Amino acid sequence: MAVLRRLAGVLVFGGIALALAFIAWAALRGRPQDLPWTPLDLGQPVGLFTGRKLTALTEDFPACRAALDRAGVRYTALPPRSGAGQCGYRDGIRFTASGARNIAFVPAGLGVACPVGAALAMWEWDVVQPAAEAEFGKRVVSIDHFGSYSCRRIYGRDAGNWSEHSTADAVDIAGFRLTDGTRITVARDWKGDDGKARFLRRVRDGACKLFATTLSPDYNAAHRDHLHLDQANRGAMGWRACR
């Protein structure tokens, strides 16, 4: 028993020391986004806990709107919507203008659950634009999408789990347009090893750090023409899917 008590003491001490070292490391680096208890700041670079903080916004609409406001994202809060089964949302927003802090989505008027909107903003700033500049030396001016809210179950089945689209907690991204008019689409450009294919994989990989679920053509045929991005709230386990 004495040996076990000493071992337990060593483990507790080691855990405390590790936690303190982690805090010091994050503080010295000036990166509050690397700490789990600091407030989410959409204007900060992506940190170790940014994805989890974004997903946590599914339970706090006021906090999500406040994060958008602080970051200068222009949007309109949508009225609550209800539907069959678990369909509907109470935290919908619609981006209202493109510009310095908003990119254009095509078709216009994209409405999504607020946590998806917050992640989309960070995705554009921290992932999409840097990837476009690295691969093409140009910026993205618009993002093509297949929509967000759809009252349906996964894959449109008659039974089974409800899709994250049923609560507007998902969006399907189809392609991108650059400043020179160049179009990049998931359906046409995913395969290969040219700049367009590399760009698509970079934006997919970056999305994995911001969304609870990121699915691409690498996942299955149903996603051959789009990137599925969602903020599924998976509770305490908080596991993430990236494929």
Secondary structure as GFF3:
##gff-version 3
##sequence-region A 1 243
A	DSSP	alpha_helix	2	29	.	.	.	ID=ss1
A	DSSP	three_ten_helix	32	34	.	.	.	ID=ss2
A	DSSP	alpha_helix	50	56	.	.	.	ID=ss3
A	DSSP	three_ten_helix	57	59	.	.	.	ID=ss4
A	DSSP	alpha_helix	61	71	.	.	.	ID=ss5
A	DSSP	beta_strand	75	77	.	.	.	ID=ss6
A	DSSP	beta_strand	81	82	.	.	.	ID=ss7
A	DSSP	beta_strand	88	89	.	.	.	ID=ss8
A	DSSP	beta_strand	92	95	.	.	.	ID=ss9
A	DSSP	beta_strand	104	106	.	.	.	ID=ss10
A	DSSP	beta_strand	111	113	.	.	.	ID=ss11
A	DSSP	alpha_helix	114	123	.	.	.	ID=ss12
A	DSSP	pi_helix	124	128	.	.	.	ID=ss13
A	DSSP	alpha_helix	129	136	.	.	.	ID=ss14
A	DSSP	beta_strand	140	147	.	.	.	ID=ss15
A	DSSP	three_ten_helix	154	156	.	.	.	ID=ss16
A	DSSP	three_ten_helix	164	167	.	.	.	ID=ss17
A	DSSP	beta_strand	170	178	.	.	.	ID=ss18
A	DSSP	beta_strand	183	185	.	.	.	ID=ss19
A	DSSP	alpha_helix	186	189	.	.	.	ID=ss20
A	DSSP	alpha_helix	195	207	.	.	.	ID=ss21
A	DSSP	beta_strand	213	215	.	.	.	ID=ss22
A	DSSP	three_ten_helix	221	223	.	.	.	ID=ss23
A	DSSP	beta_strand	227	230	.	.	.	ID=ss24
A	DSSP	beta_strand	241	242	.	.	.	ID=ss25
###
